[in-house]
Amino acid sequence: MNRAALVQAEDLAKIFDVSAPWLNRVLERKPRQLLHAVDGVSFSIERGRTLALVGESGCGKSTVARLLVGLYEPTRGGMHFDGQDAHAAFKRPEGRKLRRRIQMIFQDPYASLNPRWLVRDIVGEPLREHEILQEGPALRARVGELLQSVGLSPLDMAKYPHQFSGGQRQRISIARALATQPDFLVCDEPTSALDVSVQAQVLNIMKDLQRERGLTYLFISHNLAVVRHVADQVGVMYLGRLVEVADKARLFEAPQHPYTRMLLEAIPKMKHTGEARTPVQGEVPNPLNPPTGCTFHPRCPHANARCKAERPPLQMLRGVQVACHAVEENRI
């Protein structure tokens, strides 16, 4: 295990049973259907750094997020947090202490805040739930401090979520996540529902908070411009598996995996206005019936017979972790 890592995911897998009801299967003679949402994902995040997971919708990014915070239990593998087996700890009473140290910011600020609660109750809930503070002047003062730390006013605690814009609501979500003074924040596309100008404000707040508090982030996004702004390391996911993990600068300057190259080529570039862009080729295969071998081979210009038959492991090649036979054989 990487001793410098605060978070260490090892062979994480999550399988969902999405079969039709038993009677339907018997009458229609259909087999059970299993969805391999996450299939053997391993990575580590050093204290105070940010790992971004990127990939197309449905590749398993949000499932990884929910596995790390304990909302899902892994089918296989596990996660060590600060040297402790997190999923074993979550099941025991002392798991409450661990949950204080791991918090999550959700994607949709309109769905993640209770519309019937005042902001004071929303941000104060983790403080009450973890018995850090009880109702009273101290709790209100702490909620006011948390709102100020994300650029809102302490007076905002007397309002309801509908009185705020999307960006302000996401700031409230961040304040709530910070209430227990966590070490690790899992951010599931926290800016994807916001306007571009507001995205930048929220991202800058998150970077400032990371510097001030030494926070460690797992940042999930499908927006590579956002990833370039916030990440130290980037993991590229495809159909439930990591296909490339590299430092941000290395990944953007010299992507190795054909899928990473395809994603980066699709980004508009200011200097190349008017030039034809390479669109992301093909469609994501049905995750219930993934291709054999390397799951990317139907869309890959470098695929050969080995790619169709043999699944490539994630291994260190050319100084980055990459799962690709073509890279291994120096065909690209």
C-alpha positions in Angstrom: 0.0 0.0 0.0 1.2 3.5 -0.8 2.1 4.9 2.6 2.0 8.6 1.5 -1.6 8.2 0.3 -4.5 9.3 2.5 -7.0 7.4 0.2 -6.2 4.1 -1.4 -8.8 2.3 -3.5 -7.9 -1.3 -4.3 -9.7 -3.3 -7.0 -13.0 -1.6 -6.3 -15.9 -3.2 -8.1 -19.7 -2.8 -7.9 -22.2 -5.0 -9.7 -25.9 -4.2 -9.8 -28.5 -6.8 -10.5 -30.8 -5.1 -13.1 -32.7 -8.3 -14.0 -36.5 -8.3 -14.6 -38.6 -9.7 -11.8 -38.2 -13.5 -11.2 -41.6 -14.4 -12.6 -41.0 -12.4 -15.8 -37.7 -14.1 -16.3 -39.3 -17.6 -15.9 -42.2 -16.8 -18.2 -40.0 -15.1 -20.9 -37.0 -17.5 -20.3 -34.6 -14.6 -19.8 -31.4 -14.9 -17.8 -30.4 -12.6 -15.0 -28.7 -9.3 -16.1 -25.8 -7.9 -14.1 -24.4 -4.5 -14.7 -20.7 -4.1 -13.9 -20.8 -0.4 -13.1 -17.3 -0.4 -11.6 -14.9 -3.2 -12.5 -11.6 -3.3 -10.6 -10.6 0.3 -10.1 -7.4 1.1 -8.1 -5.9 4.5 -7.3 -4.4 6.5 -4.5 -4.7 10.1 -3.5 -1.9 11.8 -1.5 -2.9 14.1 1.4 -3.7 17.7 0.2 -3.9 16.7 -3.5 -6.7 16.4 -6.0 -7.4 13.3 -8.2 -10.0 14.0 -11.0 -11.9 11.1 -12.6 -13.1 11.9 -16.1 -15.1 10.0 -18.8 -18.3 9.9 -20.7 -21.7 9.6 -18.9 -22.3 6.1 -17.6 -18.6 5.1 -17.2 -18.9 4.6 -13.5 -17.5 7.8 -12.0 -20.4 8.6 -9.7 -20.5 4.9 -8.5 -16.9 5.2 -7.5 -17.8 8.4 -5.5 -20.6 6.6 -3.7 -18.4 3.6 -2.9 -15.8 5.9 -1.4 -18.2 7.6 1.0 -19.9 4.4 2.0 -23.3 5.0 0.2 -22.7 1.7 -1.7 -20.9 -1.4 -0.4 -18.4 -2.8 -2.9 -19.0 -6.1 -4.5 -15.3 -6.7 -4.5 -12.2 -4.8 -3.3 -12.1 -2.0 -0.8 -10.8 1.4 0.3 -8.2 2.3 2.9 -8.5 5.7 4.4 -5.5 7.0 6.5 -4.4 3.3 6.8 -7.8 2.1 8.0 -10.1 -0.3 6.2 -12.9 2.2 5.5 -15.7 -0.2 4.5 -15.1 -2.4 7.5 -15.1 0.7 9.8 -18.4 2.0 8.3 -20.2 -1.1 9.6 -19.0 -0.5 13.2 -20.1 2.1 15.7 -16.7 3.9 15.4 -17.4 4.4 11.7 -19.1 7.6 12.7 -15.7 9.1 13.4 -14.6 8.1 10.0 -17.7 9.6 8.3 -16.9 12.9 9.9 -13.6 12.9 8.0 -15.1 11.9 4.6 -17.8 14.1 3.1 -19.5 14.5 -0.3 -20.7 17.4 -2.5 -23.4 16.3 -4.8 -24.0 17.1 -8.4 -27.4 18.9 -8.4 -27.7 21.8 -5.9 -31.4 21.9 -6.5 -32.0 18.2 -5.5 -29.4 17.9 -2.6 -30.9 20.6 -0.3 -34.1 20.1 1.5 -36.5 22.8 0.3 -38.5 22.8 3.5 -35.4 23.5 5.7 -33.8 26.8 6.5 -30.2 27.1 5.5 -29.4 27.2 9.3 -30.8 23.7 9.7 -29.2 22.4 6.4 -25.7 23.5 7.3 -26.1 22.7 11.0 -27.4 19.2 10.5 -23.9 17.5 10.4 -23.0 19.4 13.6 -26.0 18.1 15.4 -25.9 14.6 13.9 -22.2 14.1 14.8 -22.8 15.7 18.3 -20.3 18.4 17.6 -22.7 21.2 18.7 -26.3 21.3 19.8 -29.0 23.9 19.2 -28.1 27.3 20.6 -26.0 30.4 20.0 -22.8 28.3 19.4 -24.4 26.3 16.6 -25.7 29.5 14.9 -22.3 31.2 15.2 -20.6 28.1 13.7 -23.1 28.0 10.8 -22.4 31.7 10.2 -18.7 31.1 10.0 -19.2 28.2 7.6 -21.4 30.4 5.3 -18.7 33.2 5.4 -16.0 30.7 4.4 -17.8 30.0 1.1 -18.6 33.7 0.3 -22.1 33.9 1.8 -23.4 36.1 4.6 -24.3 34.8 8.1 -27.7 36.5 7.5 -28.4 33.9 4.8 -29.0 31.2 7.4 -32.6 32.5 7.9 -33.5 31.9 4.2 -34.8 28.8 2.3 -32.9 27.2 -0.6 -35.4 28.6 -3.2 -34.2 32.1 -2.4 -30.8 31.3 -3.8 -29.3 30.9 -7.3 -27.7 27.6 -8.4 -24.2 28.8 -7.6 -25.2 30.0 -4.1 -27.0 26.7 -3.4 -23.8 24.8 -4.3 -21.9 27.1 -1.9 -24.4 26.1 0.8 -23.7 22.4 -0.1 -19.9 23.1 0.3 -20.5 24.8 3.7 -22.5 21.7 4.8 -19.8 19.4 3.7 -17.2 21.4 5.6 -19.2 21.4 8.9 -17.5 18.3 10.3 -14.0 19.6 9.3 -13.4 16.7 7.0 -10.0 15.7 5.5 -11.4 14.2 2.3 -14.1 15.6 0.0 -15.7 13.6 -2.8 -17.0 16.1 -5.3 -19.5 14.5 -7.8 -19.6 17.0 -10.8 -20.2 19.9 -8.4 -20.3 22.5 -11.1 -21.9 20.7 -14.0 -25.4 22.2 -13.3 -24.0 25.8 -13.1 -23.4 28.5 -15.6 -19.8 28.8 -16.8 -19.1 32.1 -15.0 -20.5 30.7 -11.7 -18.5 27.5 -12.2 -15.3 29.5 -12.0 -16.4 31.2 -8.8 -17.3 27.8 -7.1 -14.0 26.2 -8.3 -11.9 29.1 -7.0 -13.6 28.8 -3.6 -12.9 25.0 -3.5 -9.2 25.7 -4.4 -8.9 28.3 -1.7 -10.5 26.0 0.9 -8.1 23.3 -0.2 -5.1 25.6 0.4 -6.3 26.9 3.7 -7.4 23.5 5.2 -5.2 21.0 3.5 -8.2 19.2 2.0 -7.8 16.1 -0.2 -10.3 16.0 -3.2 -11.7 13.3 -5.5 -13.1 15.5 -8.2 -15.5 13.9 -10.7 -16.2 15.6 -14.0 -16.7 15.1 -17.7 -15.5 18.7 -18.4 -11.7 18.6 -19.2 -11.4 22.4 -18.9 -12.6 22.2 -15.3 -10.3 19.2 -14.6 -7.3 21.2 -16.0 -8.1 24.0 -13.5 -8.5 21.9 -10.3 -6.6 18.5 -10.6 -3.1 17.4 -9.7 -3.7 13.9 -11.1 -6.2 12.6 -13.7 -7.8 9.2 -14.0 -9.6 8.5 -17.3 -12.5 5.9 -17.0 -14.2 3.9 -19.7 -17.0 1.4 -19.1 -16.2 0.9 -15.4 -12.4 0.7 -15.7 -9.5 3.1 -15.5 -7.7 3.2 -18.8 -5.1 5.9 -17.9 -3.8 7.6 -14.8 -1.3 10.4 -15.1 -0.2 13.7 -13.6 -2.3 16.5 -15.1 0.5 18.2 -17.1 1.6 14.8 -18.6 -1.9 13.8 -19.5 -2.8 17.0 -21.3 0.6 17.3 -23.1 1.2 13.6 -24.0 -1.9 11.5 -23.7 -1.2 7.8 -24.2 -4.4 5.9 -24.4 -6.4 6.3 -27.7 -9.6 7.1 -25.7 -7.8 9.9 -23.8 -6.5 11.3 -27.1 -10.0 11.2 -28.5 -11.4 13.1 -25.5 -8.6 15.8 -25.7 -8.9 16.2 -29.5 -12.6 17.0 -29.1 -11.9 20.1 -26.9 -12.2 23.4 -28.8 -8.9 25.2 -28.9 -8.6 29.0 -29.1 -5.5 29.0 -31.4 -7.1 26.6 -33.9 -10.3 28.5 -34.7 -11.9 27.4 -37.9 -10.0 24.1 -38.1 -12.0 20.9 -38.2 -12.2 19.2 -34.8 -12.0 15.4 -34.4 -15.3 14.3 -32.9 -15.4 11.5 -30.3 -15.8 8.5 -32.6 -18.6 5.9 -32.2 -21.0 5.2 -29.4 -20.4 3.8 -25.9 -21.2 0.1 -26.0 -24.1 -1.3 -24.0 -22.6 -1.8 -20.4 -24.9 -4.9 -20.0 -23.2 -6.5 -22.9 -19.7 -5.0 -23.1 -17.2 -6.0 -25.9 -14.7 -8.8 -25.3 -11.1 -8.0 -24.6 -10.4 -4.3 -24.4 -13.9 -2.7 -24.2 -12.6 0.3 -26.2 -11.6 -1.8 -29.3 -14.8 -1.2 -31.4 -14.0 2.6 -31.4 -10.2 2.3 -31.5 -8.2 3.0 -34.7 -5.3 0.9 -33.4 -7.2 -2.2 -32.4 -6.0 -5.6 -33.6 -6.8 -9.3 -32.8 -5.2 -9.2 -29.4 -7.2 -6.1 -28.4 -10.4 -8.0 -29.3 -9.5 -11.1 -27.3 -7.4 -10.0 -24.3 -8.3 -7.4 -21.7 -5.2 -5.1 -21.1 -4.2 -4.6 -17.4 -3.5 -1.1 -16.0 0.3 -1.0 -15.9 3.1 1.5 -15.9 4.1 2.3 -19.5 6.1 5.4 -20.7 5.9 6.8 -17.2 2.1 6.7 -16.8 -0.4 4.1 -15.8 -2.2 2.9 -18.9 -4.3 -0.1 -20.0 -3.6 -0.5 -23.7 -2.0 -3.2 -25.8 -1.1 -0.7 -28.6 0.9 1.5 -26.2 2.6 -1.6 -24.7 3.6 -2.8 -28.2 4.6 0.7 -29.4 2.1 0.7 -32.2 1.1 4.3 -31.4 
